[in-house]
Amino acid sequence: MANSPLLYIVAGAALSYFLYTRIALYLARQRFIKQNGCQPCTARFHKDPILGLDVMKVMNYNSKHHIALQENRKRFQTLGNTFHSKMITMPVIATCEPENIKTVLSLKFKDYSFGHRQAAMGPLLGHGIFNADGERWANSRHLLRPNFARDQVADLDAFEHHFKMMMKHIPRDGTTVDLQELFFCLTIDSATEFLFNHSTNSLRMLGQDDNSNEDMIFGKAFNFAQSDITARFRYGPLNRFRNNKKGEEAIRICHTYIEKFVDDALQFRQELDVEKKAGAGKDEKYYFIQEVAKQTTDKKRIREELINILLAGRDTTASLLSNMFFQIAKKPEIYQKLRDEVALLEGRTPTYEELRNLKYVKWCLNESLRTHPVVPGNSRYAIRDTVLPLGGGPDGKQPLFVPKGTTVGYSPYTMHRRHDLYGPDADEYKPERWETLRPGWEYLPFNGGPRICLGQQYALTEASYVTVRLVQEFKTMESRDAGEWQEGLTLTCCSLNGVKVCLTPS
Ligand code: HEM
């Protein structure tokens, strides 16, 4: 058999087929490149052309020393706004060009997917909206979007309740407090109430160590499962060899906890159906899970979608508040301007309408999301050969070919600090710039295109509400952290050292 002519024929045919497909692909790509006027991009970050091991080494060092964002920005400043890189064997194009990002997220949306998210996020998130692509994603978006469309989806009374719980942990005698820790508790409490109709009440239990409390067990498990996603990303394909019993147990706890509320919601739906038939009306208070249960009875589906939204919505809002107050605590003049604006309310809690009209509060939030975007970097994976409008040629102003299988990484952090887009003071936290600033794709805290954040309105309402109430309650806020803001980067980005402040009651 070893010398069988048949073997030579089969091997020859396979080789010819291989060569034929390669050459055909090469020629098709050359035509595509020509048609689109693409030019090569000569800026390259990696030196190791096969595995990009040098990139991995630098990335690991930067993330260990909490300098990933600033180093990434420096790389853009040295190499240009678009450059080539590598992740293990995967080709990467990194960009901070608004036009390129618009193309990836909107104009050529169908040319991209999430790529390798499922392996890291799948165990906790399943196939929910934050982790799904294509048809499955469109389906999730269709299911969930109406639940966010109501203008007043966020419940101010609920925010007030959680805010009051938070106040119990803020000393009134000038002792230092870490606001970031409190914001993280507040947002999981309000998000679980909004989503499941049951709050984890972590603020009520803060400082206690009741290991038998279900809500507390869930809170800890959810935190662990979330940080484990970051580890799964880091390990990549090697993750399957990792002994990760704790991570798996955390995921199991999260799923079981949420399923209880799914059962309640389905029960609610049944009662609703019965009452509707009988012509009676049920309590109309708005709860997310019940709205979803009106549209589907698939238990796993509801659980997956809800846990996705909890993940998308909890740390993000807490991080926004933390990053913003880190800045403001160091700038008493900004705090005073907030006080002046909020004084219009004469001590009353704000209504929706009033919240919407507080211009300076809005500028402060916008400016925080600009200088410290909560999702500072993101990526998409090209599922077919495609093209970016910028990045090719020696000046980076020509179109750039993106072969199928390339990851396009984009950096809102770097883009939001580009001097040519925001001026020479782009690094400064200056809410006043929003008086005239009307950015387009160069400002992207909530993403853009068909996958734009669904919870933007909810998040901004919650963050504004907490800001207003805090400013009403305290006449000064002073930073108790002599250092600069440092990145605490996981899936989202908050302050590494928390937000240590001292507050003086009004
Ligand atoms: C300051 C707060 C927030 C920021 C900065 C933020 C930012 C983002 C970003 C950048 C994405 C795109 C992620 C990607 O496609 O890779 C996203 C998606 C999403 N966000 Fe937010 N978010 C915030 C708050 C919230 C809240 C409070 C909720 C829900 C209550 C929420 C729900 C979602 C959902 C469901 C998606 C997925 C949309 C889709 O893929 O179609 N977000 N968010």
Residues whose N, C-alpha, C, O or C-beta is under 5 A from the ligand:
A	BS01	HEM	I129 F130 R141 I309 A312 G313 T316 T317 L320 V374 V375 N378 P445 F446 N447 P450 R451 I452 C453 L454 G455 Q456 Y458 A459
